[in-house]
């Protein structure tokens, strides 16, 4: 995923650790602070969704990388639908794989 801060519009690279309709948890080498407003581009193969976000919390694990919880905001209807379909597909696959393990 790519993101940039409103106050510092240079693009930064982050890894998406968790994703839901309401938010995402990312990991990055670049510092983030609670309240930061971001422009986000999240790659969901074969597309990417774009939205705005607000940093809700920040963790500094021992790895040295910053982890941040971001509330998704200003998501277009098209991107919202694509995200919903993607998450449904992921949950469906998890349910199928869980049944196979029994």
Secondary structure, DSSP 8 states (H G I E B T S, - for coil): -EEEESSS---EEEEEEEE-SSEEEEEESS---TT-EEEEEEEETTEEEEEEEEEEEEEE-TTS-EEEEEEEES--HHHHHHHHHHHHHHHHHHHHHHHHH-
